[in-house]
Amino acid sequence: MQSTRLFFLSFLFVLLSSISFAVEAINVYPTHWWVGMKSNKLQLMVYTDQDLPQSVKVDGIGLRVVKVSQPENKHYAFIDLVILPNAQPGKFRFSFSNGKSFGYELKPRNKSLGGAKHQGVNASDLIYLIMPDRFANADPSNDQFDDLRDNSSDRNNPYARHGGDLAGVVSKLDYLKNIGITSIWMTPILENNMPKMQENQWVMSGYHGYWITDHYKVDKRFGGNDGYRNLVKIAHEKGLKIIQDAVYNHVGSFHHTVLDLPMKDWLNQWPSYTGANHREEVFIDPYAAPSEKKSMIGGWFVPHLPDLNLANPYCANFVIQSNIWSTEEFGIDGWRVDTYKYCDENFLNTINAALLNEFPSLTVFGEAWTNTVAASAYFTQNNINAPFKHQIKGVTDFPLSNALYDGLNQPFGWTEGITKVYMTLAQDLLYKDPMTNCIFLDNHDMNRFYSMVGEDLAKYKMGLGLLLTMRGIPQVYYGTEILMKNYKDPNDAAVRKDFPGGWSADTINKFNSSSLAPKEMEAFSYFKQLANFRKNSPAIKQGTLKQYIPQNGVYVYFRLHEKQKIMCLVNTSAEDVPISMDRFNEVLTGTTGLVNAMTGNVITKPSRIVIPSKSFQIFELKN
């Protein structure tokens, strides 16, 4: 095999050189497949610790070998197959010319996954983001394993694994449904068999899941494939959807394709370590230097996350098939794609088309952490005259998130404060369908929402009111409902603390509302009431948005549906503000009264209402 020089840091060279890397028998990816898929093509990656010959045949009816490709590393072979129309579920035997062989199974399509599967998510949903290691631990027996590179679990160490698992998520499904959640997005649950890694001055575990080392194994510290399958099944039975977190851009440095590269260009390689420049403007800037676009796509996110060359067709197929496999194997309803803007653009359209070809109702939204609406719209279906057209239906809407914070924290002005929300939404003409964007106030990579509004409960209610009534698919971060707080100080671990009560040893259980402090209880009750109102509101879930220019710190908008009309008013000023209803006659024609959605109070034929300072008001219009 031709040697390949990587540009890992010196500590990683030392680490890898000490490893005795042995492969048991023959490894095949995907591990199995199904009959009845819409595409009849399949490419197997076969990997062993010894050289493989290029000649192979398959015994059994229904599979045909089209081509065998062998890269410079002869430990690998890529077998292109066609699944014939007469293929039936069953087991097949592949034999190489040197006598080595392996079995392979085609299975029937999954049907028993707790009811509906691949449902997709939409603006009718409310997504709850969970970091499984930090949420709840229902099975302490899987907290640590001696055969993994990181074999520790220590809740006293904020940078270590804490033992939360998928069984813990299952145990809280009724809690989530009760507070108005309809969908769960978890940070990645695939195997992260990595040692602790140095990030700046801290030694970190891969508890978050973004250091993937096996695309076909759910990490056994979370409960393995069976635990994940069980979670999806029970969630579906309870009417909850599951969104899986994908990472296309990179893998953990102990992934087998990194420890033993199939070919030199499996990874994006440079003469010396080159990180991504993180500037999405290079894609939309008509004056951008090509070299800077190249470093954005090909640069590494961090040194211990090797950057996959998704322009390599074998690498691309490996990632595409693994995502199709997970979708079918577990019956999930959608994907959130990490580091979306760093990936090869042609690959992104290819994988999205492949997923939707097999699962037309599936939802995929990309994490494009952008500074402007134009850049955000660029990475999704849009109305921009751009040289490249992305085909994903929605993105994580960072420009709106930033505008919401400006609206809550800045003084009102011509372009400041709540006017930022109005101005940002006015640019929705750039999106093909802004209702497919995922909107949020915080997540696992951001300062927590309650801290960002100065632990001000009035601002908390205003922000939550805006989020849960705005266009798009809202997402909240675990613990938001009980005022979990913190800044990323000194790092991300500070905003990823355990949910109190998720562990049997916890002295306080905040899954039980009787344990909440008065402010927490007020926030929890507000969250639950508003989220459940949203769940039953056709105007919020499906209606159009009509907004009015903010005046005197007050922003007014409507959600309009043939079955319901909703009026939302946000007063960000420190004074009560009277509002004349004449301004909204084009919407209010025929209205006989306003019903406060949170209190039930009725205002009959209002000509003028007073909006209390620092408040969010939501009314249902009655005719």
Protein Blocks (a to p, Z undefined) as FASTA:
>chain_A
ZZdddfbdfklmmmmmmpccddehjadddfbdcehiablcdcdddddfbdcdfbdcdede
hiacfbdcddfblkbccddddddfkbccdddddddfkopacddddddddfbgopaehkbp
afkbccddddfklmbccblklmpcfkbmblcdcfkbmkbcehiafklmmmmmmmmmmnop
abdcdddfbdcddcdddehjbccdfknopacfbfkbccfklnpjmlmmmmmmmmmmnopa
cdddddfkbccfkbfklmmcfbfklpccdfbdcddehiaklmmmmkbcfklmmmmmmpcf
blklccddfkbmklmmmmmmmmmmmmmmnopabdcdehkllpcfklmmmmmmmmmmmmmm
bccddddddfbfklmmmmmccfbdcfbdcfbfbdcdfklmmmmmmmmmpccdfkgcjllm
mmmmmmmmmpmblmlpccdfbdfkbccfklmnoopaklmmmmmmmmmmmgcjddddehkl
nopacdddfbfklmmcccehiafklmbdckbmklpcfklmmmmmmmmmmmmmmmmmmklm
mmccdddddeehiacdddddfkbccdddddfbfbdcdddfklmmmmmgoiabdcdfknop
acehifbdcddehiaddddddZZ
